[in-house]
Amino acid sequence: MDFLTGGVSLKKKDTIIAVLLVILIVILFVGGQYKSNREEFTKERWENYTGNSRQTILGDFVDRASVAGLTKAEITEMLGTADDEAEDFMIYFLGMPRGLFGTKAEGEDEFLLFRFTDGKVSQLEKVTLAGLPKESSYRISFSPPSEDGIIRPNGSQVLEGGSTQ
């Protein structure tokens, strides 16, 4: 038994140290990416978003704001005018989901959906188009293919030259 190495060969100690260093580097890198994908929420940043920049401040908003039981007026005061709303919901556009390294190249746009019961927030969820209420103006229903095989939004008519109205 070697007194200086505690009975463990230097080669084995070097391997253990190398593995621990790799784990530490991975943790620091992932943590840095996580932090760079999150920014502080402010109403100004929320209202003046571009692309999917709301995704970077959403985590901070959810962490800091307790929205359960708030009214539409209180939500509007916090986030500004909703992108879509009805009696029982408010919707804010978030954009394409963000991955570990920033914006994903694929994926459906996401929305922040507030549901109301008796005029108070009863549910908050992040949804894609399929998860939006049927009454939402974001949901466009399509007619079956026409005689020319083209699918068009309901109510649109083919004009001369092939454009729709």
N, C-alpha and C positions, 0 to 999 in steps of 0.2 A: 504494500500500500504506500502510495506516495503522499507524504505529509503536506506538501504545498498544494496539490490539486485535490485533496480530499478523497483520494482513491479513484477519481474519474480521470480518464485520459484527456489530454489537451484536445485531441481531435474531437472527442465527444462534446467537450465544453464549447469548442468553437462552433460546432453544429448547432448546439442549443442557443448560443448567443446569436448566430446568424438567423435562426428561425424567429427568435424573439424580436430582432431588429426588423425583419420583413413584416411581421405582424404589426409592429408599432408604426412602420411607414404606411401600411395599408390603412390602419385606423386613422392616422393623421390625414391622409389623402381623402378618404371618404368623408371624414368630418369637415374638411375644408370645402369639399364640393357641396355638402349639405348646407353649410353656412353660406356659401356663395349663391345658393339657390333660394335663400330666404332673406328678405329685407324687411325693414320696419314698416308697419302699416301707418299710413296717414291718409286722411280723406282726400287730400290733394293728389297723392299718387294714385289712389283708387279711381278718382274721377278722370284723371288725365292719362289713363293707361294707353299703351300702344301694344298691339299684338297680344301676347299672352302675359304681359308684365303683371297682371293681377295675380297670376299664379305665384309669383315670388313673394307677395305680401299677404296672401291668404292665410298662411300658417300663423303669422304673427297676429292677424285679426282674430282668428279662431282661438288662439291661446289667450288673448287679452280681453276679448269681448264676451260677455255673457248675454246671449240674445234670447234665451227662453223667456217667454212672457212679454216681450217687447211688442209694441204696436207698429203698424206700417209707418206712421209718422216718425217714430223713434229710429227705425231702420233707415228711413230716408235721410234723417238727420246725420246718421253715422256714415252712410255710403253714397248719398246722393240719389237721384232719380233712378228707379229700376229700369232695366232694359225692356222688361215686359212685366205686366202684372194684371191680376184679376182679383176678385173678392177674396179668394182663399190662397193666393200665392203671389210671390215677387221673385223675379229672376234677374240675375246679374251675369253677364257674359264673362267667362274666365279665359277662354282661348284654348289652345292646344295644351295637353298635359306636359308638365316638365319632368324630365328624367333626371338621373343622377348627374349627367354631364350637361344639363341645360335642356333646351327644347327638343322634344322627340320629333323625329321626321315623320312618324306615322301616329295615328291615333285620332279619335274623334274629339271635336271641340267639347269643352266642359263648361258647365254652368253652375252657379251657386243658387240653389233653390230654397227659398223660405216658404214654408207652409204655415197657414194661419187657421186657428180654430177659435171661434168667438172673438175675432179681431186681435188675437195675440199669437206670437210665434209659437208653434207647437213642434216644428221640426225644421232642421237645417241639414241639407245634404248637398254634396257635389255630385252632379249627374251629367250624363251625356244626353244627346238629343232624344234618345229612346226613353229616357227617364223623366222627360218633361211632361207636365200635364197636357192632356189633349187639347185644352182650350188655349194653349200658348201660341202666340203668333209665330214662334220659331218653328213650330211643327207645320210643315207644308204637306198637304195630302196630294197625291198624284192620281190622275185618271188612268184607266187602262190604256194600253197603246192604241193610237188612232189607226185609221186605215193605212197610213203611210208607215206604221210601225214605230212612231215616235211617242215617247211618254212625255206628257206635259202636265204642269200644275192644273188642279181642278179649276174650272171656270175660264181657262185660257182658250182663245180661239185662234185658228190659223188664219193669217192675213195673206193677201196676195204677196208673193215673193218668198213665202215660207216662214216669215217671222210670226211670233205669237203676241197676243194682246191679253 
